[in-house]
C-alpha cells in the first residue's frame, strides 16, 4: 500500500510541477463487507482524483483502479479481477466491468462526487451483523466504538461527540 501511495503522490506532483505532501493522513484500513458496500467503496475510491479536481473522469488517471478494472494490464496487474468479480457477486469479469462502468457513470451523472468519511474513518462498513462481527474480532481495540447507521448499512467508528464536550475550562 505504501508503494502504491508513494508512486501516486510522485506522479501527481510531477504532473503538476509541485512538491510537498500529497496525502492528507496515513493509510487507514476499513473492513468492507463483500456485497453492495464493496461496490460503493470501489466507486468511491475510483472517484478520488475526480473529487480532488485532478481529472474529470477516473479513466483519465493512469494509476486508477478504474483503469485497471476496465483495461487490465497484460503484466503486473494489482487487482485480481476474477477474485474481485466473485466478491462483488459476479461469475464473469466482463459482467463486473460492465456494472462497474455503470456505477461510476451513475455517480458522475447524478452530482459532483462528495467526500464520504465512512470509507476513511470507520473501522468496518457493512450490514449490522458484519460490523458486529468485526467489533467482536477486534476485542479491546473496539471497546469504545459505536455502530452508526449509514445509508443502507452500518459503520463501526469512534463516537461522534467532540472530545471536550462538557469541559467548562474551570479548574
N, C-alpha and C positions, 0 to 999 in steps of 0.2 A: 504494500500500500504506500509506503514511504517513497519507493522508487517512482511509482506512477504519479503521486502528488508532486514530487520534485521535478519530474520531467514536464508535467503540465505547466507548472509555475515558470520554468525556464522558457518554454516555448511561448507562453503568453508574453512574458517580459521582453523576449527578443522581438516578437511581432510588434509590440507597442513601444519598443525602444525605451524601456523603463527598467528601473532597478528597485529592489526592496521586497518587502513581504507581499505575498500573493494570497495566502490562505488566512482566514480570519482567526482560526484556532487550530489546535492539534486534532488529529484524527480521532473520531468518536464512533464506536461501534454501536449499532442498534440491531437487535434481533427482529427480523421481519418474518411474519407468517407467510408461508408459500401458498399464496392464493391472490385474491384481488389486492391485498395490501402490498404484495411484491410487485404487482403490475403498477400500482400508483407510485411506489418508490422508484422503480426503473424510470418512469416518465419524469418524475421529479428530478432525478439525477441528470437525465438527458437534457433537461432544460436549464441547468445551472448556468451555462455560458449565455443563454438567451436572457435569463434574469439579470445577469451581470452586464448586459449590453454589449457583449463581445461579438455575438453573431445574431442573426435574425431567426435562424433555424439550426437545430442541433447537428444536422448533417453537414453544416459548413465548418464545424470544429473537427479538425483532423483526428484528435485524440479522444473523441467522444465515444461513449458506449453505444450511442445511436448508430454511428458509422460502423462500429464493429458488429453490431447485430444485423444491420441492413446490408452491409458489404463486407463480410468476414474476410480478413486477410488470409492469403494462402499459407503463410508461415507465421509463427509466433503470435497466435491469437491469445488473448487474455481471457476470453469468455468461452466456456464450454456450452455452445448453443444447444446441443442435444439435452444436456442436463438442465439448462435454464428453461427450455421448452417444457420439459417434464414438470419442473417446479411450478410453472405457470399454467399447467393443465392441458398442454398441447402434446400430441403424439409426434407431429411433424414440425421441423424447424421453420419451414415455409409458412405454416399457419401462425407460428409465433411472430415471424417477421411482419406478416400482413396485419395482425392485430396490433403489434407494437407501433407500426406506422400510423394506424388509425387512432390509437390512444394519444400519440403525440400531436397529430393534426387536430384532434378534438380539443385538446387543451389550448393549442395555439389559436384555434378558431374562436373559442369562447371568450378569451380575455388575455390580458398580459399575465404571464405566469408570475405567481406571487411566492414569497418565501413561506415555508411551512415548517415550523420548528419541530414537528413530531419526528422528522427524519434526522434531525441533527442533535436533538436534546433528549429524546426518550431513550430508555434502555431497551424497550420492546414495543412493537406495534403489531396488532392483530386482533383476533377475537378475545373476548374476556377469558375464555379457557386457556388460550395460548399465553396471554400476558400473565395469568395466574401461575401457570407452569414455569415460566421464565423467572418470575419473582421467587417461587419456591426453590428453583435451582440456584439462584444467586444467594439465597440464605441471608446472612447478616448484612451483606453488601446492599440489599434492597429493603432492609427493615423499615426505613422511613420514606419509602417511595409510595406514591399513590397511583391508583388506577384512575385514568381520566378518559371519559368518552370523547371520541373524536370522529366525526363523520359517522361511518358505518362500523366503527371498531373502537378499540381502546388503546391507550398508551400507558406504559409504566414510566413514571417520571418523578422528579422532585416535586414536593408540594409547591403550589404557585404563590403562596403568601410571601411578601418581602421578608428578608432576614430580620429587619429592625422593627417589625410590627409590634406595637405596644411599647416601644422604647421611648421613655419620656425625656431622656437626656439629663435627668437629675440624679445626683449621687447621694 
